[in-house]
Amino acid sequence: MNKKECEYEYVGCCVDLKGRDITEMCDCATEVSYQTVRKRLGEALMNFAASMGYETRPGGSRRGMFLSNDYHVSYYKSRYKGKPCYYIDHSCIEHVFVKKQTKKEKNNVETR
């Protein structure tokens, strides 16, 4: 993966995913900072923020609230279905980002 490509991809929110998988993910989660999530998710986080109606750049055209300043939002590191993930708890809705497989990992799965 090149440096600009995000290592994590959005897989859905708790209302779209299986409850048992979400519960297991939440049970082993560790809270992290916005800065950590921003560093790990990169552009995927900015796309998520924009889709939720947040401002994504200082002085932007929306002139609204930034995701980083919303006190109803928390950030976590965990595992989702055995894969490393980060999730955003936005007003008690978990939005899940799972680590993408590398080409090597994909090839290992295909050759089994």
PAFIGU-373370 format. One record per residue: residue number from 1; x, y, z of N, C-alpha, C, CB in turn; residue in three letters; chain. Coordinates in steps of 0.05 Angstrom, whole numbers, plus 5000, padded with zeros to 4 digits. Glycine has a CB too. Layout:
nr:n_u:n_v:n_w:ca_u:ca_v:ca_w:c_u:c_v:c_w:cb_u:cb_v:cb_w:rest:kette
NUM:X:Y:Z:X:Y:Z:X:Y:Z:X:Y:Z:ALA:A
...
This chain:
nr:n_u:n_v:n_w:ca_u:ca_v:ca_w:c_u:c_v:c_w:cb_u:cb_v:cb_w:rest:kette
1:5017:4976:5000:5000:5000:5000:5018:5025:5000:4981:5000:5024:MET:A
2:5010:5044:4984:5025:5069:4985:5017:5085:5010:5022:5086:4959:ASN:A
3:5033:5105:5017:5027:5120:5042:5001:5135:5042:5050:5139:5047:LYS:A
4:4992:5143:5019:4967:5159:5018:4942:5141:5020:4966:5175:4992:LYS:A
5:4945:5116:5014:4922:5098:5015:4916:5090:5044:4926:5073:4998:GLU:A
6:4892:5092:5052:4884:5086:5080:4886:5057:5085:4856:5096:5086:CYS:A
7:4896:5049:5109:4898:5021:5116:4872:5009:5126:4919:5018:5138:GLU:A
8:4852:5027:5131:4827:5018:5142:4804:5026:5123:4822:5030:5170:TYR:A
9:4783:5009:5123:4760:5015:5107:4734:5013:5123:4758:4996:5082:GLU:A
10:4715:5030:5117:4690:5030:5131:4674:5005:5123:4674:5056:5124:TYR:A
11:4664:4990:5143:4648:4966:5137:4619:4969:5144:4660:4942:5151:VAL:A
12:4612:4989:5160:4584:4994:5166:4580:5003:5195:4568:4968:5162:GLY:A
13:4555:5006:5202:4548:5014:5230:4532:4992:5243:4532:5041:5230:CYS:A
14:4529:4995:5269:4516:4973:5285:4488:4965:5276:4515:4981:5314:CYS:A
15:4474:4984:5264:4447:4976:5255:4448:4959:5229:4430:5002:5250:VAL:A
16:4470:4959:5215:4473:4943:5191:4488:4917:5195:4488:4960:5170:ASP:A
17:4503:4915:5217:4520:4892:5223:4508:4874:5244:4548:4901:5232:LEU:A
18:4519:4850:5248:4508:4831:5267:4513:4840:5296:4520:4803:5262:LYS:A
19:4492:4840:5312:4494:4848:5339:4515:4834:5356:4467:4845:5353:GLY:A
20:4517:4808:5352:4537:4793:5367:4566:4802:5361:4535:4762:5361:ARG:A
21:4571:4808:5335:4598:4817:5327:4603:4845:5340:4600:4819:5297:ASP:A
22:4583:4862:5341:4586:4889:5352:4591:4887:5382:4561:4906:5347:ILE:A
23:4576:4869:5396:4579:4866:5425:4607:4856:5431:4558:4846:5435:THR:A
24:4617:4836:5417:4644:4826:5421:4665:4848:5417:4650:4802:5403:GLU:A
25:4661:4864:5396:4679:4886:5390:4680:4906:5413:4671:4900:5364:MET:A
26:4656:4913:5423:4654:4933:5444:4666:4922:5471:4625:4942:5448:CYS:A
27:4662:4896:5476:4671:4885:5501:4701:4885:5504:4661:4856:5502:ASP:A
28:4716:4885:5482:4745:4885:5484:4758:4911:5474:4757:4861:5467:CYS:A
29:4742:4932:5472:4752:4958:5461:4767:4974:5482:4728:4974:5452:ALA:A
30:4785:4990:5471:4800:5009:5487:4796:5037:5475:4831:5002:5487:THR:A
31:4788:5056:5492:4784:5083:5482:4810:5096:5473:4770:5101:5503:GLU:A
32:4809:5110:5451:4833:5124:5440:4825:5153:5434:4844:5109:5414:VAL:A
33:4844:5169:5428:4839:5197:5422:4831:5201:5393:4864:5214:5428:SER:A
34:4820:5225:5388:4813:5233:5361:4839:5233:5344:4800:5261:5360:TYR:A
35:4861:5243:5355:4886:5244:5340:4895:5217:5331:4908:5257:5358:GLN:A
36:4892:5196:5348:4900:5169:5340:4883:5159:5317:4897:5150:5364:THR:A
37:4856:5163:5319:4838:5155:5298:4844:5170:5272:4809:5159:5306:VAL:A
38:4850:5195:5274:4856:5212:5251:4881:5201:5237:4860:5241:5259:ARG:A
39:4901:5194:5253:4926:5184:5242:4922:5157:5228:4947:5182:5264:LYS:A
40:4906:5140:5240:4902:5113:5230:4882:5112:5206:4893:5095:5252:ARG:A
41:4861:5127:5208:4840:5125:5187:4844:5145:5164:4813:5130:5199:LEU:A
42:4858:5167:5170:4865:5186:5149:4840:5196:5133:4884:5174:5130:GLY:A
43:4842:5192:5107:4821:5202:5089:4794:5189:5094:4830:5198:5060:GLU:A
44:4794:5164:5103:4769:5150:5109:4754:5164:5131:4775:5121:5117:ALA:A
45:4769:5176:5151:4756:5191:5172:4744:5217:5161:4776:5197:5195:LEU:A
46:4758:5230:5144:4748:5255:5133:4724:5250:5116:4770:5269:5116:MET:A
47:4724:5228:5101:4700:5221:5085:4676:5215:5102:4706:5197:5066:ASN:A
48:4681:5201:5124:4660:5195:5144:4649:5221:5155:4670:5177:5166:PHE:A
49:4667:5239:5164:4659:5264:5176:4642:5280:5157:4683:5280:5185:ALA:A
50:4650:5282:5132:4635:5297:5112:4607:5284:5108:4650:5298:5086:ALA:A
51:4606:5258:5107:4581:5244:5103:4561:5248:5126:4585:5214:5098:SER:A
52:4572:5254:5150:4556:5259:5173:4549:5289:5177:4570:5249:5198:MET:A
53:4558:5305:5158:4552:5334:5159:4571:5351:5174:4525:5337:5170:GLY:A
54:4594:5340:5182:4615:5356:5196:4632:5372:5177:4632:5337:5213:TYR:A
55:4643:5393:5188:4663:5409:5173:4688:5392:5173:4668:5437:5187:GLU:A
56:4702:5393:5150:4727:5377:5148:4752:5393:5144:4724:5358:5125:THR:A
57:4749:5420:5141:4773:5436:5139:4768:5464:5150:4783:5438:5109:ARG:A
58:4788:5475:5164:4784:5502:5175:4777:5522:5154:4810:5511:5190:PRO:A
59:4757:5539:5160:4749:5559:5141:4733:5548:5117:4773:5573:5130:GLY:A
60:4724:5523:5120:4709:5510:5098:4682:5522:5094:4706:5481:5104:GLY:A
61:4669:5514:5073:4644:5526:5065:4621:5519:5085:4636:5517:5038:SER:A
62:4623:5498:5100:4601:5490:5118:4601:5507:5143:4604:5461:5125:ARG:A
63:4624:5516:5152:4627:5532:5176:4611:5520:5200:4617:5560:5171:ARG:A
64:4613:5494:5202:4598:5480:5223:4617:5467:5243:4580:5459:5211:GLY:A
65:4606:5448:5257:4621:5434:5278:4640:5414:5266:4602:5420:5297:MET:A
66:4663:5410:5279:4683:5390:5271:4678:5365:5287:4712:5400:5275:PHE:A
67:4682:5342:5275:4679:5317:5289:4696:5316:5314:4687:5294:5270:LEU:A
68:4720:5327:5313:4738:5327:5336:4727:5343:5360:4764:5338:5328:SER:A
69:4708:5361:5356:4697:5378:5377:4670:5368:5387:4695:5406:5368:ASN:A
70:4659:5347:5376:4633:5337:5384:4635:5320:5409:4619:5322:5360:ASP:A
71:4624:5329:5431:4626:5314:5456:4608:5289:5457:4619:5332:5479:TYR:A
72:4592:5285:5436:4575:5261:5435:4590:5238:5420:4549:5267:5420:HIS:A
73:4615:5242:5413:4630:5223:5397:4654:5213:5413:4640:5236:5370:VAL:A
74:4658:5186:5412:4681:5174:5425:4694:5156:5404:4673:5157:5450:SER:A
75:4720:5149:5409:4735:5133:5390:4748:5110:5404:4757:5151:5377:TYR:A
76:4748:5087:5390:4758:5062:5403:4775:5046:5383:4735:5045:5413:TYR:A
77:4793:5030:5395:4809:5010:5381:4799:4983:5391:4840:5014:5385:LYS:A
78:4796:4964:5372:4786:4938:5380:4792:4918:5358:4756:4939:5386:SER:A
79:4776:4896:5359:4777:4876:5337:4748:4870:5329:4791:4849:5347:ARG:A
80:4743:4869:5303:4717:4863:5293:4719:4838:5276:4706:4887:5275:TYR:A
81:4705:4817:5285:4707:4791:5272:4736:4781:5269:4693:4792:5245:LYS:A
82:4752:4786:5290:4779:4778:5291:4799:4796:5277:4781:4751:5278:GLY:A
83:4790:4817:5264:4807:4836:5250:4811:4861:5266:4796:4842:5221:LYS:A
84:4835:4873:5264:4840:4898:5278:4820:4919:5267:4869:4908:5275:PRO:A
85:4810:4936:5285:4791:4956:5276:4792:4981:5294:4763:4946:5275:CYS:A
86:4781:5002:5284:4775:5026:5300:4746:5031:5295:4793:5051:5291:TYR:A
87:4732:5041:5316:4705:5048:5312:4699:5075:5325:4686:5027:5322:TYR:A
88:4679:5088:5314:4670:5114:5324:4643:5110:5336:4670:5136:5301:ILE:A
89:4640:5117:5361:4614:5116:5374:4602:5144:5372:4617:5107:5405:ASP:A
90:4583:5147:5354:4570:5172:5349:4541:5171:5359:4571:5179:5318:HIS:A
91:4535:5183:5382:4509:5182:5394:4499:5153:5397:4489:5198:5377:SER:A
92:4516:5136:5407:4510:5107:5412:4506:5091:5387:4485:5106:5429:CYS:A
93:4516:5100:5365:4516:5084:5340:4546:5079:5334:4502:5098:5316:ILE:A
94:4554:5053:5332:4582:5046:5327:4586:5045:5296:4589:5019:5340:GLU:A
95:4605:5061:5287:4613:5061:5259:4641:5048:5257:4614:5091:5247:HIS:A
96:4642:5025:5243:4665:5007:5244:4683:5010:5219:4656:4978:5247:VAL:A
97:4709:5012:5224:4730:5013:5204:4749:4990:5209:4745:5041:5203:PHE:A
98:4752:4971:5190:4768:4948:5193:4794:4951:5176:4753:4922:5185:VAL:A
99:4815:4940:5187:4841:4941:5173:4839:4924:5147:4864:4930:5191:LYS:A
100:4847:4936:5125:4847:4922:5099:4868:4900:5099:4852:4943:5076:LYS:A
101:4863:4880:5084:4883:4859:5080:4905:4869:5061:4870:4833:5069:GLN:A
102:4929:4861:5066:4951:4868:5047:4949:4848:5024:4979:4866:5061:THR:A
103:4963:4854:5002:4964:4836:4979:4975:4809:4987:4981:4848:4957:LYS:A
104:4995:4809:5005:5006:4783:5014:4986:4767:5030:5031:4789:5032:LYS:A
105:4971:4780:5047:4950:4766:5062:4928:4755:5044:4938:4785:5083:GLU:A
106:4920:4771:5024:4900:4762:5005:4910:4738:4989:4893:4784:4985:LYS:A
107:4936:4738:4981:4947:4715:4966:4948:4690:4984:4975:4722:4956:ASN:A
108:4954:4693:5009:4955:4670:5028:4928:4658:5031:4966:4679:5055:ASN:A
109:4907:4674:5032:4880:4664:5034:4872:4649:5008:4860:4687:5040:VAL:A
110:4879:4661:4985:4871:4649:4960:4885:4623:4954:4877:4668:4937:GLU:A
111:4910:4619:4965:4925:4594:4959:4919:4572:4979:4955:4600:4961:THR:A
112:4903:4577:4999:4896:4556:5019:4875:4537:5008:4885:4568:5045:ARG:A
